[in-house]
Amino acid sequence: MTSYSELHETTYEKLREEIRTHARIVIFRHIKPDFDALGTQMGLYTFLKDNFPEKDVHFVGDGHPTFIPRLFPEPEKLDEDYFKQKFLAIVVDVGDRKRIADPRFEMADAIIKFDHHPANEEIAKVAMLDEESGAASEIVSDFCLSFPGTHLSSEAAKYFYIGLVGDTGRFMYSSTSTHTFEIAEALLKTGFNLSSLYQKMYEKKLDDLKVTAYVLNHFSVSPHGVAYYLLSDQVQKELAITSERGKENVNLFANIEGINAWCSLSEDLSPNDPCWRISIRSKEKDIAPIANKWGGGGHPQASGARLDDISDLDKFIGDLDALFIEE
């Protein structure tokens, strides 16, 4: 039986050649990063630094209010002059050009990409795209493990594992496959402390219970089992959280009888792009088409969307609700 890496060997070799031939590399990922974006970025960065010490490798992007510095280091700040020299841009875990956190990837001599989101546009010279993979880290881990003459350190594996666990919902989403578990096994064999890692990933502060309490006291459920909660900018200020943290409680509604999909809506008053940001999850139905309709996208059971005006809330919930009307 052909292995995953053997199946993609032709693409892998093209990606390896780009990495081998460039002395300067910058790794990019999407804005408002999650476990997978940061885990994939930092896992690949660590792998390249470990195995190609002669190369000048960097990672850039926006920060995260809780994952940094608890799990990941602060993104590097590179001045404009750095990007005026020849470099390779590696883009991970993002399908749309507009969602790449640092637009200076456009200045690269060459761009390559690893992703598991639908490609809405071509942005890379060579791309390893697998929409069936549970996480971008699953793809990049496989690539690194198959890279001849290299090794995967426990530090790099730890970062990749964070991404793998984060984007598969701790292996509970339908995107989880036998290959996902094969990668998890290979990562665990490097010897990082799994118990300590889980503690850091899911650690909460006492004040976080106030946010959970608010959500549990202010959620709604549609006629056909769509649970949702809203966190306005004013509520976020009262709870001392940011819009990025609004989705942290979305999975409170997983595994609840009678709830078929669940989502968080967090007001984001960023001056350049104000909106309500939505995280959507589903037990079985494919929610990605609804997410696409409402300015987002993603995977069958885990997607994101947006509302430019909260007056569209009923229409959005109605679209989700219609998925679960029994014929």
Backbone bond lengths (Angstrom), bond angles and torsions (degrees), N, CA, C in turn:
res aa  C-N    CA-C-N  psi(-1)  N-CA   C-N-CA  omega(-1)  CA-C   N-CA-C  phi
1 M - - - 1.472 - - 1.531 109.57 -
2 T 1.317 116.45 132.60 1.459 121.46 -178.87 1.531 110.45 -70.51
3 S 1.327 116.31 129.54 1.460 120.58 179.97 1.528 110.15 -77.90
4 Y 1.330 115.40 166.96 1.458 121.19 -179.94 1.524 110.77 -59.33
5 S 1.328 116.95 -47.45 1.468 120.76 -178.49 1.526 111.45 -65.94
6 E 1.326 117.25 -36.96 1.467 120.29 177.23 1.522 110.71 -65.44
7 L 1.317 116.38 -38.57 1.456 121.49 -179.89 1.529 111.41 -61.65
8 H 1.333 116.07 -34.27 1.466 121.10 -175.67 1.531 112.54 -107.43
9 E 1.314 117.48 16.43 1.466 121.21 -173.49 1.525 113.00 -58.83
10 T 1.306 118.29 -39.65 1.467 120.24 -178.94 1.528 110.98 -60.51
11 T 1.344 116.22 -45.73 1.468 120.37 177.56 1.518 110.53 -67.17
12 Y 1.326 117.24 -42.53 1.463 120.93 179.81 1.531 110.90 -56.98
13 E 1.332 116.92 -42.72 1.458 119.32 -177.10 1.530 110.97 -66.70
14 K 1.321 117.35 -36.18 1.467 119.89 175.82 1.530 111.00 -64.40
15 L 1.323 115.97 -39.91 1.468 120.46 177.85 1.531 110.93 -66.74
16 R 1.336 116.36 -42.94 1.465 120.20 177.80 1.520 111.29 -59.27
17 E 1.327 116.20 -41.87 1.464 120.46 -177.86 1.526 110.89 -62.55
18 E 1.309 117.13 -40.18 1.468 119.81 177.13 1.527 110.85 -63.17
19 I 1.323 116.65 -41.37 1.466 120.71 179.12 1.529 110.76 -67.07
20 R 1.312 116.45 -42.51 1.476 120.16 -179.35 1.527 111.84 -62.79
21 T 1.332 117.25 -37.45 1.462 120.42 -170.82 1.525 114.68 -89.68
22 H 1.325 117.50 -6.29 1.469 119.78 179.13 1.528 110.72 -108.36
23 A 1.322 115.15 129.66 1.466 120.61 -179.64 1.527 111.88 -83.54
24 R 1.327 116.37 -22.72 1.466 120.79 -177.18 1.534 108.56 -123.44
25 I 1.336 116.03 127.89 1.463 122.13 -174.00 1.525 109.42 -134.51
26 V 1.328 116.45 135.30 1.467 121.67 174.56 1.531 107.70 -126.17
27 I 1.335 116.43 131.28 1.469 121.90 -177.60 1.534 109.21 -103.46
28 F 1.316 115.17 127.00 1.464 123.36 -177.38 1.533 109.38 -115.74
29 R 1.344 116.15 156.41 1.476 121.58 174.43 1.524 108.30 -151.00
30 H 1.335 117.08 -174.28 1.460 119.25 -172.81 1.520 113.50 -80.51
31 I 1.323 114.58 160.22 1.460 121.80 176.88 1.526 109.86 -66.50
32 K 1.332 115.18 162.09 1.468 121.44 -179.41 1.524 109.89 46.09
33 P 1.319 117.19 63.70 1.471 121.73 -168.95 1.519 113.66 -67.43
34 D 1.329 114.21 151.06 1.452 122.29 174.20 1.528 108.89 -111.61
35 F 1.336 116.63 -171.63 1.458 120.51 179.81 1.529 111.81 -55.50
36 D 1.335 116.50 -43.03 1.466 119.24 -174.10 1.520 111.91 -71.00
37 A 1.318 117.55 -43.69 1.465 120.33 -179.97 1.523 110.86 -59.79
38 L 1.326 116.39 -48.34 1.466 120.54 -178.83 1.525 111.58 -72.00
39 G 1.336 116.67 -41.22 1.459 119.57 -179.31 1.513 112.35 -64.22
40 T 1.344 116.53 -42.25 1.457 120.42 179.07 1.516 110.78 -66.78
41 Q 1.324 115.86 -45.05 1.463 119.91 -179.98 1.529 111.47 -60.21
42 M 1.329 116.45 -48.73 1.460 119.32 -175.72 1.527 112.09 -75.66
43 G 1.334 117.61 -30.50 1.453 119.73 175.33 1.512 111.30 -64.70
44 L 1.334 116.20 -44.88 1.462 120.14 179.39 1.521 110.97 -67.89
45 Y 1.322 116.79 -41.17 1.473 120.38 177.12 1.520 110.55 -57.83
46 T 1.320 117.05 -47.65 1.465 121.45 -178.47 1.525 110.82 -64.49
47 F 1.330 116.55 -42.34 1.469 121.12 178.04 1.521 111.14 -59.32
48 L 1.317 117.27 -45.66 1.463 120.48 -178.90 1.527 111.36 -67.98
49 K 1.320 117.72 -40.33 1.474 120.81 178.21 1.527 110.93 -65.08
50 D 1.333 116.33 -38.31 1.468 120.38 -179.59 1.532 111.57 -66.84
51 N 1.310 116.60 -39.25 1.461 120.51 -170.23 1.525 114.84 -101.94
52 F 1.316 116.87 -17.57 1.464 120.70 179.88 1.527 109.76 -132.61
53 P 1.337 116.72 66.11 1.464 120.14 -175.54 1.524 113.78 -62.29
54 E 1.328 116.19 -19.19 1.463 119.59 179.89 1.525 112.21 -77.78
55 K 1.329 117.86 -13.87 1.458 121.40 -178.41 1.528 111.20 -88.42
56 D 1.309 115.55 151.01 1.463 122.51 178.49 1.527 107.22 -97.02
57 V 1.344 116.60 101.22 1.471 121.69 -172.44 1.530 110.05 -114.25
58 H 1.344 116.61 137.06 1.465 121.12 -178.75 1.534 110.66 -138.99
59 F 1.326 116.09 164.69 1.466 122.29 176.83 1.520 108.46 -137.02
60 V 1.332 116.81 137.19 1.463 121.17 -175.02 1.523 110.44 -135.33
61 G 1.332 115.20 168.50 1.460 120.85 178.22 1.515 111.07 142.59
62 D 1.335 115.77 -179.43 1.452 120.50 177.32 1.527 110.09 -79.87
63 G 1.315 115.62 169.25 1.458 120.07 -178.10 1.512 112.68 -90.57
64 H 1.329 115.44 -169.66 1.463 121.98 176.49 1.524 107.56 -142.73
65 P 1.343 117.74 136.41 1.472 120.48 -172.70 1.524 115.40 -67.12
66 T 1.335 118.97 -23.67 1.467 119.78 -178.77 1.529 114.09 -123.77
67 F 1.321 118.21 -31.56 1.466 120.12 -177.83 1.536 111.99 -73.02
68 I 1.340 115.82 -25.94 1.459 121.93 179.94 1.517 108.03 -113.25
69 P 1.335 119.67 126.23 1.470 128.41 4.16 1.536 114.45 -95.80
70 R 1.331 118.91 14.59 1.462 120.38 -175.61 1.528 112.03 -60.57
71 L 1.326 116.54 -40.75 1.467 120.76 -176.53 1.519 113.67 -117.74
72 F 1.328 116.95 -28.49 1.458 121.15 -174.33 1.527 110.24 -134.00
73 P 1.330 117.25 152.99 1.464 119.79 176.91 1.524 111.26 -74.93
74 E 1.326 115.57 163.22 1.454 120.68 175.98 1.523 110.12 -62.46
75 P 1.331 118.32 138.54 1.466 120.56 176.20 1.530 110.62 -58.73
76 E 1.297 115.93 149.12 1.460 120.01 180.00 1.527 110.65 -75.26
77 K 1.314 115.19 151.04 1.456 122.22 176.87 1.527 107.67 -110.95
78 L 1.307 116.21 103.78 1.458 121.29 -179.43 1.523 109.47 -101.64
79 D 1.329 116.92 134.69 1.460 118.87 -179.97 1.527 110.50 -77.17
80 E 1.317 114.88 166.94 1.456 121.43 -174.11 1.525 112.92 -59.68
81 D 1.320 116.59 -33.80 1.468 120.11 -177.35 1.523 111.96 -62.12
82 Y 1.333 116.49 -31.66 1.466 118.80 -178.50 1.527 110.46 -59.39
83 F 1.318 117.03 -39.17 1.462 121.38 -174.67 1.529 113.01 -80.06
84 K 1.328 116.86 -5.68 1.461 120.20 178.29 1.526 112.09 -83.91
85 Q 1.336 115.45 -9.05 1.456 120.81 176.46 1.533 109.10 -97.72
86 K 1.306 116.34 162.98 1.455 121.76 -177.85 1.535 110.56 -62.74
87 F 1.335 117.16 129.88 1.465 120.56 176.65 1.519 110.31 -155.40
88 L 1.321 115.15 160.10 1.464 122.85 175.05 1.519 109.01 -99.28
89 A 1.312 117.74 127.72 1.466 122.14 173.37 1.526 108.60 -96.90
90 I 1.337 116.09 125.92 1.463 121.06 172.77 1.520 107.28 -110.18
91 V 1.328 116.78 117.21 1.461 122.94 -178.16 1.527 108.43 -103.22
92 V 1.333 116.96 129.18 1.456 120.66 -178.41 1.527 111.30 -126.62
93 D 1.334 115.95 142.89 1.465 124.21 169.84 1.528 114.14 60.34
94 V 1.321 117.24 40.29 1.462 119.27 176.97 1.521 109.65 -154.65
95 G 1.347 115.68 132.93 1.450 120.19 -176.84 1.516 114.46 -96.98
96 D 1.336 117.20 -24.85 1.456 121.30 -174.53 1.524 111.59 -109.94
97 R 1.306 115.46 135.14 1.464 122.13 178.31 1.533 111.47 -53.95
98 K 1.336 116.38 -41.92 1.464 120.53 -175.01 1.526 112.81 -68.20
99 R 1.347 117.64 -17.09 1.463 119.99 -178.38 1.530 113.05 -96.60
100 I 1.307 117.87 2.01 1.462 120.01 176.68 1.522 108.24 -74.15
101 A 1.323 116.97 129.12 1.464 121.72 -166.67 1.523 113.85 -63.30
102 D 1.311 118.23 -34.42 1.463 121.05 -179.23 1.526 108.19 -121.44
103 P 1.340 118.10 113.59 1.466 120.56 -175.11 1.526 114.28 -67.22
104 R 1.319 117.24 -7.70 1.467 119.34 -177.15 1.529 112.91 -74.12
105 F 1.327 117.48 0.09 1.462 119.54 171.33 1.522 110.17 -60.18
106 E 1.347 115.80 -26.89 1.464 121.29 -179.77 1.520 112.15 -62.96
107 M 1.332 117.84 -20.47 1.463 122.00 -176.74 1.529 112.27 -85.69
108 A 1.314 117.44 -0.54 1.465 121.36 -175.65 1.525 111.94 -69.56
109 D 1.321 114.45 151.22 1.460 120.89 173.74 1.525 110.35 -68.62
110 A 1.345 116.39 -33.13 1.459 122.33 177.19 1.520 108.49 -150.37
111 I 1.338 116.34 148.84 1.460 122.33 179.28 1.525 108.67 -125.77
112 I 1.332 116.36 131.19 1.458 121.37 171.35 1.528 108.06 -124.31
113 K 1.328 116.30 161.12 1.464 118.15 -173.05 1.521 111.56 -145.54
114 F 1.340 115.41 144.64 1.463 124.19 170.58 1.528 106.85 -123.24
115 D 1.347 117.13 127.28 1.457 117.21 -177.30 1.520 111.79 -160.52
116 H 1.337 115.22 160.67 1.462 121.14 174.70 1.526 111.38 -126.28
117 H 1.331 116.82 15.65 1.459 121.70 174.81 1.527 109.98 -99.25
118 P 1.324 117.65 154.50 1.470 119.37 174.61 1.526 110.39 -57.77
119 A 1.322 116.95 136.84 1.463 121.64 -179.62 1.519 109.37 -87.30
120 N 1.315 116.37 107.52 1.453 120.88 -179.81 1.525 112.37 -83.03
121 E 1.333 115.91 -14.61 1.453 121.20 178.63 1.519 108.85 -159.68
122 E 1.328 115.77 154.43 1.463 120.21 178.65 1.518 109.38 -86.02
123 I 1.319 116.69 123.08 1.466 119.45 179.54 1.525 112.34 -126.44
124 A 1.332 117.38 -5.94 1.462 120.04 -171.75 1.523 112.25 -124.95
125 K 1.323 115.08 148.46 1.461 121.56 174.86 1.520 110.27 -65.03
126 V 1.331 116.21 -42.91 1.461 123.16 176.64 1.527 107.35 -135.02
127 A 1.321 117.42 134.38 1.466 120.25 -179.22 1.520 110.43 -134.60
128 M 1.328 115.53 135.36 1.456 122.31 170.80 1.519 106.46 -103.58
129 L 1.341 115.33 102.03 1.457 121.51 -175.97 1.514 108.99 -118.41
130 D 1.339 116.09 125.81 1.460 121.00 176.30 1.517 108.22 -140.32
131 E 1.325 116.32 98.56 1.465 121.17 -177.56 1.515 112.54 -68.16
132 E 1.334 117.86 -15.61 1.460 121.34 -179.74 1.528 112.27 -82.97
133 S 1.322 117.29 -15.80 1.467 120.32 -178.16 1.521 111.00 -70.84
134 G 1.319 115.74 144.92 1.455 120.61 -179.06 1.512 114.10 -70.67
135 A 1.327 117.55 -23.88 1.454 121.62 -175.87 1.521 109.30 -158.07
136 A 1.327 116.00 152.79 1.461 119.78 173.49 1.522 109.73 -62.37
137 S 1.328 115.94 -34.91 1.470 119.87 179.62 1.523 111.71 -63.49
138 E 1.328 117.67 -28.83 1.458 120.86 176.45 1.532 110.19 -63.32
139 I 1.329 116.10 -43.02 1.460 121.69 179.85 1.525 111.09 -67.77
140 V 1.323 116.43 -48.77 1.465 120.07 -175.33 1.528 110.80 -70.07
141 S 1.330 117.60 -34.57 1.464 120.28 174.65 1.524 110.38 -59.28
142 D 1.326 116.17 -46.57 1.461 120.65 179.88 1.525 110.38 -60.85
143 F 1.323 115.81 -43.23 1.466 120.77 178.62 1.531 110.96 -59.57
144 C 1.321 116.39 -47.14 1.464 120.21 -178.97 1.530 111.59 -65.70
145 L 1.317 116.81 -41.40 1.463 120.71 179.77 1.518 112.15 -64.30
146 S 1.336 116.95 -25.19 1.464 120.69 -178.26 1.530 112.68 -97.45
147 F 1.323 117.50 1.92 1.468 121.79 -177.32 1.531 108.79 -76.42
148 P 1.331 118.27 112.34 1.480 120.77 -175.78 1.533 112.67 -58.34
149 G 1.329 115.08 140.77 1.454 120.69 173.97 1.509 115.39 74.31
150 T 1.343 117.63 15.43 1.460 121.06 -179.95 1.522 109.97 -122.48
151 H 1.328 116.18 171.69 1.466 121.24 174.98 1.522 109.06 -134.87
152 L 1.313 115.67 155.52 1.461 121.70 178.23 1.517 108.52 -107.33
153 S 1.325 116.35 113.97 1.461 120.71 -178.63 1.527 110.69 -76.74
154 S 1.325 115.99 163.12 1.466 120.17 178.12 1.525 111.03 -65.66
155 E 1.343 117.01 -29.24 1.462 120.16 178.39 1.520 110.85 -67.84
156 A 1.333 117.36 -46.30 1.469 120.49 177.15 1.523 110.35 -64.16
157 A 1.341 116.58 -42.69 1.465 120.91 -179.45 1.522 111.32 -62.18
158 K 1.311 117.21 -37.37 1.467 121.60 178.86 1.524 110.59 -60.32
159 Y 1.324 116.51 -45.63 1.460 120.09 178.65 1.530 111.22 -63.00
160 F 1.322 116.52 -45.45 1.462 119.84 179.31 1.528 110.99 -61.38
161 Y 1.326 116.99 -38.09 1.462 120.64 -178.86 1.529 110.79 -65.01
162 I 1.325 116.75 -38.12 1.463 120.36 176.78 1.526 109.79 -57.81
163 G 1.337 116.18 -46.11 1.453 120.04 179.46 1.516 112.53 -64.44
164 L 1.327 115.92 -41.23 1.461 121.29 -178.53 1.526 111.11 -63.52
165 V 1.311 116.77 -48.03 1.464 121.82 -179.76 1.532 110.90 -66.72
166 G 1.332 115.63 -41.42 1.453 119.81 -177.13 1.516 113.60 -62.86
167 D 1.345 117.02 -45.72 1.462 119.38 -174.05 1.529 113.84 -86.23
168 T 1.314 117.90 -10.79 1.466 119.69 174.20 1.527 111.75 -100.62
169 G 1.345 116.74 6.60 1.461 119.31 -178.61 1.513 111.84 60.24
170 R 1.342 115.42 45.51 1.470 121.74 -176.18 1.531 110.66 57.62
171 F 1.336 114.44 43.75 1.473 123.89 175.41 1.528 112.94 69.21
172 M 1.342 117.81 23.50 1.463 120.40 -178.53 1.518 113.48 -102.93
173 Y 1.355 118.65 -16.46 1.457 120.08 -179.29 1.523 110.67 -77.80
174 S 1.330 116.10 157.66 1.462 121.11 -175.99 1.523 112.84 -66.23
175 S 1.329 117.45 -17.22 1.468 120.87 178.02 1.528 112.32 -72.67
176 T 1.325 117.52 -11.06 1.461 121.58 177.40 1.531 109.25 -67.63
177 S 1.332 116.28 130.30 1.467 121.12 -176.89 1.531 110.03 -131.92
178 T 1.309 115.59 178.07 1.471 119.04 175.38 1.516 110.07 -61.45
179 H 1.324 116.58 -35.17 1.477 119.40 178.06 1.522 111.30 -64.64
180 T 1.337 116.56 -36.86 1.466 120.29 176.53 1.524 110.41 -56.24
181 F 1.320 116.87 -45.85 1.459 120.54 -179.44 1.531 111.98 -71.22
182 E 1.324 117.30 -30.94 1.466 119.88 175.57 1.529 110.30 -64.00
183 I 1.327 115.99 -41.98 1.464 120.09 177.91 1.526 110.23 -66.87
184 A 1.339 117.07 -42.95 1.467 120.40 178.25 1.524 110.82 -57.67
185 E 1.324 116.10 -42.69 1.467 120.29 178.70 1.524 111.11 -61.84
186 A 1.331 116.60 -46.53 1.458 120.54 -179.34 1.531 111.34 -62.04
187 L 1.321 117.02 -39.28 1.462 120.92 179.11 1.528 110.78 -67.18
188 L 1.324 116.66 -44.65 1.460 120.52 -179.25 1.525 112.10 -63.19
189 K 1.315 117.09 -31.11 1.465 120.92 -179.29 1.530 112.61 -65.41
190 T 1.330 117.59 -15.17 1.465 119.20 179.05 1.525 111.86 -75.27
191 G 1.344 117.07 -16.82 1.455 119.18 169.16 1.506 118.43 100.62
192 F 1.342 119.54 11.87 1.463 117.95 177.12 1.535 109.70 -70.95
193 N 1.328 116.19 160.68 1.455 122.39 -175.67 1.530 109.84 -82.61
194 L 1.329 116.58 104.50 1.465 121.66 -174.45 1.524 111.42 -67.18
195 S 1.312 117.70 -43.89 1.454 121.20 -178.32 1.521 111.09 -61.12
196 S 1.316 116.51 -44.59 1.460 121.03 178.88 1.527 111.11 -64.35
197 L 1.317 116.13 -38.76 1.464 119.93 -179.74 1.521 111.49 -64.70
198 Y 1.321 116.84 -45.97 1.471 119.57 178.86 1.533 111.00 -61.54
199 Q 1.318 116.44 -38.01 1.454 120.25 178.68 1.534 110.73 -60.22
200 K 1.325 116.23 -43.22 1.461 120.50 -179.88 1.526 111.57 -70.62
201 M 1.322 116.87 -37.17 1.461 120.00 -177.85 1.524 112.20 -65.29
202 Y 1.318 116.24 -41.50 1.464 119.80 -170.41 1.523 113.42 -113.12
203 E 1.291 116.05 16.13 1.464 120.68 178.47 1.533 110.87 -65.25
204 K 1.318 116.19 136.63 1.455 122.51 177.69 1.523 110.27 -122.69
205 K 1.314 114.70 154.37 1.459 120.06 174.06 1.527 108.95 -97.88
206 L 1.316 115.11 161.49 1.462 119.50 -178.41 1.524 111.58 -57.39
207 D 1.333 117.20 -38.31 1.464 120.50 -179.87 1.525 112.30 -65.74
208 D 1.334 116.46 -21.51 1.458 119.35 179.29 1.527 111.42 -65.62
209 L 1.324 116.60 -24.71 1.464 120.08 177.83 1.527 111.29 -64.30
210 K 1.337 116.44 -27.36 1.461 119.86 178.34 1.528 110.38 -67.76
211 V 1.334 115.57 -36.11 1.463 119.78 177.84 1.528 109.66 -67.19
212 T 1.325 115.90 -45.59 1.466 120.50 178.02 1.525 110.83 -59.61
213 A 1.324 115.63 -43.12 1.471 119.77 179.43 1.524 110.76 -61.97
214 Y 1.335 116.52 -41.28 1.467 119.90 179.09 1.526 110.17 -61.62
215 V 1.339 116.47 -46.54 1.461 120.61 -179.26 1.526 110.90 -59.85
216 L 1.330 116.63 -45.52 1.467 120.52 -177.87 1.530 112.60 -67.35
217 N 1.307 116.37 -20.90 1.463 120.12 179.27 1.519 113.80 -98.82
218 H 1.337 117.20 -2.25 1.464 119.39 -175.14 1.527 113.52 -135.93
219 F 1.315 118.50 20.46 1.461 119.45 178.84 1.522 110.30 -89.27
220 S 1.324 114.61 161.60 1.465 121.89 176.71 1.522 108.73 -128.56
221 V 1.324 116.18 158.96 1.463 121.57 177.39 1.521 108.40 -132.53
222 S 1.327 116.77 129.18 1.465 122.20 -179.37 1.529 110.06 -74.41
223 P 1.333 117.93 169.24 1.475 120.48 -178.31 1.521 114.74 -56.51
224 H 1.348 117.54 -28.26 1.456 119.54 -177.18 1.534 112.31 -115.77
225 G 1.322 115.61 29.34 1.459 119.82 166.60 1.505 117.90 88.17
226 V 1.337 117.56 34.67 1.462 120.43 172.45 1.528 107.79 -103.21
227 A 1.322 116.10 111.56 1.467 120.64 178.58 1.524 109.03 -91.46
228 Y 1.324 116.18 141.74 1.473 119.04 179.87 1.527 110.27 -155.68
229 Y 1.330 113.66 154.98 1.464 119.68 175.41 1.520 109.29 -140.31
230 L 1.325 115.60 151.79 1.451 122.76 -178.50 1.523 110.31 -114.89
231 L 1.329 115.53 136.61 1.455 121.68 174.17 1.527 107.72 -124.07
232 S 1.320 116.28 97.40 1.469 120.53 178.64 1.524 109.60 -70.11
233 D 1.294 115.94 166.86 1.462 119.81 177.77 1.529 110.79 -58.82
234 Q 1.341 116.43 -39.68 1.461 119.86 179.98 1.532 111.16 -64.84
235 V 1.320 117.33 -42.54 1.466 120.74 178.04 1.525 110.50 -64.20
236 Q 1.324 117.35 -41.15 1.460 120.62 178.09 1.529 110.71 -58.72
237 K 1.312 116.60 -41.27 1.467 120.13 178.43 1.531 110.39 -64.58
238 E 1.326 116.78 -41.64 1.463 120.41 179.50 1.524 111.64 -64.81
239 L 1.336 116.30 -33.71 1.465 120.95 -179.29 1.534 112.04 -91.24
240 A 1.322 116.49 -3.33 1.475 122.58 178.96 1.526 112.01 59.96
241 I 1.354 115.08 46.67 1.461 120.28 175.51 1.523 109.00 -128.20
242 T 1.318 115.89 167.76 1.456 121.88 175.99 1.526 109.25 -104.15
243 S 1.326 116.35 168.15 1.467 119.90 179.49 1.519 111.72 -62.72
244 E 1.349 117.07 -31.61 1.469 119.99 178.16 1.518 111.85 -60.58
245 R 1.330 116.86 -28.75 1.455 120.86 -177.16 1.524 112.90 -88.80
246 G 1.312 116.32 -2.14 1.454 119.39 -175.91 1.513 114.49 -61.74
247 K 1.328 116.43 -29.53 1.469 119.74 -176.60 1.525 113.46 -86.75
248 E 1.324 118.09 0.04 1.460 120.26 -173.67 1.527 113.31 -62.73
249 N 1.320 116.42 -23.17 1.474 119.32 -178.32 1.523 113.68 -103.45
250 V 1.337 116.34 9.24 1.464 118.61 -173.39 1.527 112.01 -61.70
251 N 1.321 117.45 -34.30 1.468 119.00 -176.03 1.531 113.76 -82.78
252 L 1.329 116.53 9.14 1.465 118.66 170.14 1.527 110.73 -59.91
253 F 1.336 116.02 -23.67 1.460 120.58 -173.19 1.523 112.71 -99.86
254 A 1.315 116.85 3.65 1.460 119.83 174.31 1.532 108.72 -71.15
255 N 1.311 115.44 149.31 1.468 121.78 175.38 1.524 113.89 62.46
256 I 1.328 116.97 25.01 1.460 121.42 174.87 1.528 108.69 -102.35
257 E 1.307 116.75 123.24 1.463 120.88 -179.53 1.522 110.45 -58.07
258 G 1.322 115.94 132.15 1.458 120.49 179.11 1.513 114.22 92.46
259 I 1.342 117.65 -11.01 1.460 121.13 176.46 1.525 108.23 -104.88
260 N 1.318 115.99 120.20 1.463 122.03 -175.26 1.518 113.67 -101.47
261 A 1.312 116.32 -28.13 1.466 122.02 176.19 1.521 107.17 -147.31
262 W 1.305 116.27 157.40 1.459 119.44 -178.00 1.527 108.74 -150.19
263 C 1.320 115.80 147.79 1.461 118.93 -177.38 1.521 111.82 -153.49
264 S 1.324 113.22 154.26 1.463 121.74 174.35 1.521 108.08 -110.95
265 L 1.317 116.68 144.85 1.462 122.09 175.11 1.520 107.89 -126.73
266 S 1.322 116.08 117.30 1.460 121.62 -175.74 1.524 110.04 -120.99
267 E 1.317 115.84 123.84 1.458 119.80 179.39 1.525 110.07 -70.45
268 D 1.314 115.73 131.09 1.462 122.15 179.34 1.523 107.54 -124.23
269 L 1.329 116.22 111.72 1.459 121.00 -176.50 1.528 112.09 -97.99
270 S 1.329 117.14 31.20 1.463 120.33 174.95 1.523 108.58 -54.01
271 P 1.329 118.21 129.92 1.469 120.28 -173.29 1.522 114.24 -59.99
272 N 1.331 117.39 -30.65 1.467 119.60 -177.49 1.527 113.50 -89.16
273 D 1.340 117.78 -11.56 1.467 119.33 -177.68 1.529 111.22 -159.75
274 P 1.340 118.46 64.18 1.464 120.00 -179.31 1.527 111.21 -70.91
275 C 1.329 116.26 138.25 1.465 120.42 179.55 1.524 108.36 -172.25
276 W 1.315 115.82 -179.33 1.460 123.06 169.13 1.519 107.07 -105.11
277 R 1.317 118.26 117.93 1.465 122.37 -177.71 1.531 109.29 -91.43
278 I 1.318 114.93 134.09 1.463 120.78 -172.02 1.521 110.35 -120.19
279 S 1.330 116.10 133.29 1.464 122.02 168.83 1.522 107.24 -111.85
280 I 1.324 115.95 129.22 1.466 121.20 -175.58 1.525 109.80 -121.86
281 R 1.328 116.33 137.97 1.458 122.42 175.40 1.530 108.51 -131.06
282 S 1.328 116.57 155.92 1.461 121.07 -177.96 1.515 110.23 -146.11
283 K 1.328 116.35 148.51 1.460 120.32 176.49 1.525 111.23 -73.56
284 E 1.319 117.13 -49.16 1.464 120.39 -173.33 1.521 113.86 -135.29
285 K 1.313 118.58 -45.36 1.455 121.62 -174.30 1.529 111.49 -66.93
286 D 1.336 115.08 148.80 1.461 121.94 177.96 1.525 108.96 -79.01
287 I 1.329 115.90 112.11 1.464 121.00 -177.93 1.531 112.90 -95.28
288 A 1.331 117.49 -5.27 1.460 120.42 -176.48 1.527 113.32 -58.84
289 P 1.353 119.99 -41.37 1.470 118.57 178.23 1.529 113.60 -60.51
290 I 1.327 116.41 -35.98 1.470 119.58 176.36 1.524 109.89 -66.67
291 A 1.327 116.55 -43.00 1.466 120.51 178.04 1.523 110.79 -59.98
292 N 1.336 116.66 -42.18 1.466 120.34 178.72 1.526 111.19 -62.41
293 K 1.324 115.91 -41.24 1.462 120.26 179.58 1.525 111.41 -60.77
294 W 1.341 115.27 -34.50 1.457 120.06 -176.17 1.535 111.45 -104.79
295 G 1.318 116.29 45.27 1.461 122.04 167.75 1.502 116.45 73.80
296 G 1.336 117.62 19.45 1.460 119.37 -178.91 1.507 111.62 -136.66
297 G 1.314 115.65 -139.87 1.458 121.59 -179.53 1.512 109.78 164.54
298 G 1.314 115.27 -171.10 1.456 118.92 178.84 1.512 111.96 143.32
299 H 1.314 115.49 -136.58 1.456 122.49 -170.46 1.536 110.34 -117.59
300 P 1.337 117.03 166.54 1.466 119.29 -175.22 1.521 115.19 -55.67
301 Q 1.334 117.48 -38.70 1.465 119.67 -178.65 1.537 114.02 -110.91
302 A 1.308 117.48 0.78 1.467 120.70 -179.74 1.521 109.27 -149.90
303 S 1.321 116.18 109.24 1.459 120.95 -176.45 1.524 110.69 -139.66
304 G 1.319 114.63 172.63 1.453 121.21 176.05 1.517 110.06 -130.89
305 A 1.328 116.44 154.54 1.461 121.24 179.10 1.532 108.28 -151.79
306 R 1.332 115.71 -171.71 1.464 119.29 179.56 1.523 110.05 -154.63
307 L 1.315 114.80 153.39 1.457 122.21 170.13 1.513 107.72 -120.27
308 D 1.313 116.85 126.86 1.461 119.24 175.64 1.518 111.01 -78.19
309 D 1.324 115.70 -22.14 1.467 120.95 179.17 1.523 108.36 -142.34
310 I 1.322 116.97 127.99 1.464 121.18 -176.92 1.529 111.69 -65.41
311 S 1.327 116.79 -13.92 1.469 119.35 176.39 1.524 111.97 -65.11
312 D 1.344 117.13 -15.20 1.465 121.62 177.72 1.534 112.56 -88.22
313 L 1.316 117.14 4.99 1.466 120.56 -175.89 1.523 112.04 -56.55
314 D 1.329 117.27 -47.87 1.466 119.52 -177.27 1.528 111.89 -61.80
315 K 1.337 117.21 -37.68 1.462 120.78 178.40 1.530 110.52 -65.89
316 F 1.325 116.27 -42.43 1.469 120.49 -179.86 1.528 110.87 -63.97
317 I 1.331 116.21 -49.89 1.467 119.85 179.32 1.524 110.12 -63.26
318 G 1.319 116.96 -35.66 1.454 120.50 177.74 1.524 112.42 -62.54
319 D 1.340 116.75 -38.49 1.465 120.32 177.08 1.524 111.16 -63.71
320 L 1.317 116.25 -42.46 1.468 119.59 177.96 1.527 110.57 -67.47
321 D 1.301 115.14 -44.32 1.456 120.47 -177.57 1.536 111.55 -58.78
322 A 1.337 115.67 -36.80 1.468 120.66 -177.75 1.525 112.32 -63.97
323 L 1.334 117.08 -22.74 1.466 120.31 178.46 1.523 111.61 -63.87
324 F 1.301 116.67 -24.27 1.461 120.03 -170.66 1.524 113.79 -111.18
325 I 1.336 115.45 13.89 1.452 119.00 173.48 1.524 108.53 -77.18
326 E 1.285 117.21 120.56 1.461 121.19 -177.94 1.524 110.02 -72.62
327 E 1.330 114.20 130.73 1.462 119.66 -178.45 1.537 110.30 -80.65
